[in-house]
Amino acid sequence: MIKNAIRLAVVGGGRGAYFSNCLARLKGRMELVAVCDNQIEVLGKWKKEFPTASAYNDYERLLEDPSIDAVFLATPLFIHANQAVQALRAGKHVISEVIAAHTLEDCWELVKAVEQTGLTYMMAENYCYTRSNMMLQNMLQHDLFGELVYAECGYTHDIRDLMHDRDGNLTWRGRLVRDYNGCTYPTHSLGPVAKWLRINREGGDELESLVTVTSKSRAAASYFNEHFGSEHPGSDSSYWRGGDATVTLIRTKKGALIALKYDIQSSRPHNMNHYTLQGTQGAYLSPRYEGEEPVVWLKDKSPGRSPANHGGAAHAEWQNFSQYSDKWEHPSWQRWAEEASSSGHGGGDFFVLEEFVSAIEEGRSPDVDVYDAVTWSSVFPLSVQSVSMGGVPVSFVNFKK
């Protein structure tokens, strides 16, 4: 074992495998000592790459292992909170895949476990760490956009092929659409925006209330009918509670508005990073499709004026966002660009592990702490509640009380 390295166990080896190259980049600071999964073939792949790591198919037994300092939860979202609480109570630091919890009760239990144990908990929201999102955060910290008034974000990703196994049985993603109608996977979209608005930060803002509405359900039934025939219950639209498109409007206590779109069923190309930001002194638009450049307009820095003066001034013009990278590249990307560029989710997979390690080493709260995790994740139950009541406003919970 590497002396002073944080000894990590990966729980959920299928998704966790995407982080194996990140672990290599953190050699000397973090060491993989165990893997837990209920599939023998998955454990076999990990043992081939990490022959000294212990293999477990029982989570409770893994938590009894004194050689483990921290666990990385890459399991289905329905069990994240319970597994995190178990690990914290067993004396392990926790980094959890999104979302942190899907009920308000689980949110409170998670907060209580972190506060009582004093251990490090971080939610691995990798979309906060993409190059453009972090550069934008750096520019906002230097007040280039003025006061923020509006943000738009969205997760549009057709994952119907991940909603079932090869026999047509529903996976956890399928059960998510079958059983819930709301914004059930909010943090990829909301996380970066919450960072930009400084939600839950001293001198920043707080999420106040939300309203959620959904469309009818058509895409899942069409897909299941095509692939499994009319005899499959999923071929009937009434089988699915979740609508094809979901829109959530969030208002902050300082009066900013966030529009969050969520769609994991509609047939269309994937749009990983959909963000719009409007401030009193500037605006930002993320790419609409692969290959398009993000653009920005900043008062007194970008060409033209908004509005154009009657005296003949040119109209405001968008600039490629990359034109500002020499000056406003985020310091973390300046330092870790080589390591991050080879990891998944636009570099985010590396940064979540690096930040988790740094927080433990430095004895501080991580960049996405438990209060961020439960606040962003609570959009799931609050949006379901709003939809069930016909789209009425629902207040956010202050988990710091």
N, C-alpha and C positions, 0 to 999 in steps of 0.2 A: 504493500500500500504506500501511496505517496504521503509523506509526512505533511501534516497541516492542511491537506486538501480536504474539501468538503465531500463526504462520502454519500453519493446519491443513489437512490433506487428509482427506477422507472416503472410505473404501474400503468399497464395498458401498452403492451409492446408494439401493437400495430401502428397506431398513430405516433407513439414515442420514437419509432425507428427514424422518423424524419429529423430527429434532433441528434442522431448519432454523430454526424460530422461536426456539429456544434460542440459536442463534448470533447472531441479531439482538439478543437481550437482553444479549449479552456484547460488543457492538460497542465497539471501542476497546481491548479486552483480547485478543480472539481474532478472527482474520480467516480466512475460508474462501478458500484460494488454489487448491485442486485437488480434483477428484472422480475416483474410479476405479470403473468398473463394466464388466462384459462385455456389457451391453445398451445399444445405441445410444439407444433411446427413453428409458431412465433418465437417461443423460448429457444428453440434450436437455432434459429437464425441469429439471435442475440448471442448465444453461447459461442457460435462460430466466430463472431466479430470480437467478443469480449470473453475469452475463455476462462478468465479468473472470476467473473461475476457469478454470484449465486443466482439460482433460478427458483422461483416460487410460483405455485398456482393457487396459493391461499394468501389473501391479503392480511389477515390477522396474524398469521405466522411470520410474514415479512416484518410487521410492525414490532414483533418481539425480538428482532435481530439487533443486538447492541452495536453492531458495526456500522449501522446506517444512521447518518446525521439528518438526511433530508429526503423527501419523496417528491417525485414529479408525477402528478396525476394526469394521465392522458386517456382517461376512461370516458364512457358516455356521460353527458352532462347531468342526467338525472341523479347520479350518485356522487358527483363532485363534492358537494357540501358535506355529506355524511362521511365520506372517506377523508376529507380534509380535517374534520373535527376529530376523527379517530386517530389520525396521525399526530395532530397537535397534542392530544391527550397522552399519546405514547412518547412524547418528547422529541418529535421530529419536526424540522422546518418543512414548510409546504410551498410548492409552486404548482398551481392548478391551471389546466387548460380552461378555456371559456365554455360556458359561463360559470360563475362561481356557485350560483344556487338558483333554483327555479321556483321557490316559494319564499314568502316573507319570513315564515317560521325558521326555515333553514338559514336565511340571511342572519337572523338574530343569533342563532346557535353558533354560527361561524364567527361572528363578531365577539361573542362571549368567550369562545375558546381561545381566540388570539389574545384578547385582553387579559384573560386569566393565566395563560401560559407564558406570555411575553416572548413567544417564538416568532420567527419571521414567516409571514404569509404573503405571497404575491400571486396575482392572477396573470397568466401569460398571454396578455392581449398584444399579440405581435403587430397588429395594424398600427399601433401607436408609434412603432419604430421604423416604418419605412422611410426611405431617404427624403422624399418630398414632404411627408408629414412632419418629420423632425426639423427639417429646414424651415418649414412654415412656422412651427412652434418657436424656433429661434428668432425669426423675424417679429413674431408677435410679442415676444419678451422685450424687444427693443421698440415696441410701440409704433411699428411702421404702418399699421392699419387703422390707427385711432381706436375709438370705442367700438366694440363688436356688437352688432344688433341682430344678425341673422346667420344661421348656418344650416346647410343642407347636407345630408349624408344618406348613403344607401348601400344595402347589401343585395345585389342581384346576381344570383348564382343558381342555375338549374341543377339541382342535386337529386332529381327523382331516381336516378340509377343507384343512389346510395340509400334509398329508402327501403330497400328489400335485399334479401339474399338471392341466390340463384334459383331457389324454389318458390320465391314469391312471399316468403315470410317477412314481416316487417322488422326492420332494424330500429334502433332508438330514434333515428331521424324520421322513419316512417311513423312511429308512434307519436312523435312530436306534432306532425301534421294531422294525424287522425284524431288526437285527443285535445288539442288546444287551438284556440282561435285568437291570435294576437301577434305581437312582435316577440317571437320566442327565441331569437338569437341576436340580441341587439348590440353586443359590445364591440364587434368589428367596426360598426358604423359610429357608434356613440363615443367610444373610447378616445379617439383622436380629437373629436370636437370638445369633449369634456376637458381635455388637456389644454386646448387652445383658449377655452373660456375660463380656465383655472377653477373648475368646479371642485369644491371641498378643500380649497387652498386658502390660506390666510390672505385677506384682501381680495379674494376672488369672488366667485359666485356660487349659487346653489341651484339645483333642479327643484322647481316648485310644484308643477302639476303637468299632467299629460292628458291627451285625448287620442284615442285610437279608433280607426275605422278600417274595415276589411271589405274586399270584393267577394263575389261569389266564388265557389270552388268548381273548377273545371279541368285544370291541367293534370292533376294527379289521376283522376278517373280516366281521362283519355289515354294517359301513359299506361296504366295498369291494364286497361282493356286491350291496348295494342300488343303488350308483351305477355300477358297471362290469360287473356280471353275474358269473355263476359261472365264466366262462372266465378271469377275471383271477386271477392266482396269489394275490393278497391276500384273496380270498374264502375261502381255506382257513386256519383258525386255526393250523395247523402252520407256516404261512409266517412268522408273527410270533414272534420270540423274546421280546419284551417283554410281560409280563403287564399286565392292565388296571390293577391297583392294586399299588402298592409301598409298603412300610412299612420305614423304617430307624430303628433305635434306636441312639443315640449316647450313650456315657458319657464324661464329662470326667474329667480327672485329679483334680479336687476333688470328684468324686462327684455332679455334677449329671447329670440324664437329659434327653435331647432325643428326642422322637418326631417323625419327619419323614415325612409322607405325600406321595406323588407319583402323580398320575393325570392323563394327558393324553388319555385315550381314552373314558372312560365318559360316557354321555349324562346331562348334568345342567347346571344353570346354573354359570357361571364364579364362582369364589371367589378373588379376587385376594389378599386379605390374611387368611389363617387363622393366627392365633397365640393361644397360651395361655401365660401365665407364672405360676408359683407361687413365692412367696418365703415366708420364715418370718413376715413381717409384712404380707403382702398378696398379691393375685391380680389378674390381668387377663385379659379375654376379648375377642377381636376380633369384629367382626360376622360372622355366619354367612351373611348374604345381603345384597344391595344394599338400602340403606335402613335397615338395622338399625344401632343405635349401639353402639360399643365400651363395655364396662363395666369398672369397677374396684372393688375393696374394699381399703381400707387400715386397718390397726389403729389405733385412737385417732383416726381422721379420718373414717371412714365410719360410717354408722349401725349400731348393734348390736354384738354380740360373737360371737366364734367360738372355742369353743362358748359357747352362752348359759349363764349361770350359773344354778344352781338358785334363786338369790335373786330371780329374776324379770326378769333383763336380757333385752332384746329380741334376737332372732336377727340375725345379720349380714345386711345388705342391700346389693345391688349399687347403685352409682351410675353415672350416665352419665359417661364419661371426659371429656367436654367441660367438665364442671363445674370441672376443674382447669386448664383452658387459660389462664386469666388469669394464673396464677402460674407454670405449668410449660411454657408454649409454648417450644419450642426456640429459642435465640437466632438460629439461621440462618433459621428460618421467620419470626421477628419482623422480620428484615432484608429477606428476599427473597420474602415472601409474594406480592406482586403479580406478580413475574417468574415464580415457580415455578407459580403457580396456572393459568397458561395453557399449561403444558407437559404432556407425557404422563406416564403411570404415577404419578399422584398427586403431580406436582411433581418426581419423581425424575429425569426426563430433564434438567431444568435443573440440578439440584444436582450431578449427576455431572460435567457440563462445567465448572461454576463451581469445583468442588473441584479438578479437574484443572488448570485455569488457575492457581488460587491456589497449588497445590503447586509448579508450575514457577516462578511469579513469586517465591515465598518460598524456593525452594531446599530444600524439605523433602519428606518422604515423604507421599504422599497418604493420605486417610482409609481407602481400601481399597487397600493396597499389594500388592506381588507375593506376599508370604508369606500374606496373607489370601486372595488370589486362588487360589493353588495349594492351600492347605489346604481351602477350601470346595469347590473344583472336584474335588479328589481323591476326594470321595464317589462320583463316577462310577465310576472303575476299582475302588475298594475295595468298593463295593456289588455290582458285577458279580462280583467275586471271591467275596464272601460268598455270594451266591445260587448260584453254580456249585458251591460246596462244601456246599450244603445248609443254609445259614443259620448258619455258624459265625462267631464273632467274628474280626474283622480289625483289626489295629492301624493307627492313623494314622502318617504319616511326619512327622518333624521336619525341615522343609525349611530351617530356620535352621542346621542342622549342616553 
